[in-house]
């Protein structure tokens, strides 16, 4: 079975996010894709069900009040 993939681009205004992922990846000896999956799981676990279902709304940063 072939692995499913999501290709992620980082626009110029989010290069700091890209750099932080690369930095943490190097410090923890974890591949960037593995780190991004872990961070995605943690972020989704913190979101309310209502905010997960909100279509077209801008995502709130972690720690923000749920929609």
C-alpha positions in Angstrom: 0.0 0.0 0.0 1.3 3.4 -1.0 1.7 6.0 1.8 -0.7 9.0 1.5 1.0 12.4 1.3 0.2 16.1 1.8 2.7 18.5 0.3 3.0 21.7 2.4 4.2 25.0 1.0 5.4 27.8 3.2 4.8 31.3 1.8 7.4 34.0 2.4 5.5 35.5 5.4 5.6 32.1 7.2 9.3 31.2 6.6 9.8 31.6 10.4 7.5 28.6 10.9 9.5 26.6 8.3 12.7 27.5 10.1 11.3 26.6 13.5 10.2 23.2 12.3 13.6 22.5 10.8 15.3 23.7 14.0 13.2 21.5 16.3 13.6 18.6 13.9 17.4 18.9 14.1 17.4 19.3 17.9 15.1 16.3 18.5 16.6 14.1 15.7 13.1 13.7 14.3 12.3 13.9 10.6 10.3 17.1 9.7 7.4 15.1 8.4 7.2 13.1 11.7 7.4 16.3 13.7 4.6 18.0 11.7 2.4 14.9 12.1 2.9 15.0 15.9 2.2 18.8 16.0 -0.9 18.3 13.9 -2.2 15.6 16.2 -1.6 17.8 19.3 -3.2 20.8 17.6 -6.3 18.9 16.5 -6.7 17.3 19.9 -6.9 20.9 21.4 -9.6 22.1 19.0 -13.2 21.8 19.9 -15.5 19.7 17.7 -17.4 22.8 16.8 -14.3 24.6 15.5 -13.2 21.5 13.6 -16.6 21.6 11.7 -16.5 25.3 11.0 -16.3 25.6 7.2 -14.4 28.4 5.7 -13.5 30.1 9.0 -10.0 31.1 9.7 -8.2 28.8 12.1 -7.6 30.2 15.6 -4.1 29.9 17.1 -3.7 27.2 19.8 -4.7 28.6 23.2 -7.3 30.9 21.6 -10.9 30.7 22.8 -12.9 28.1 20.7 -15.5 29.4 18.3 
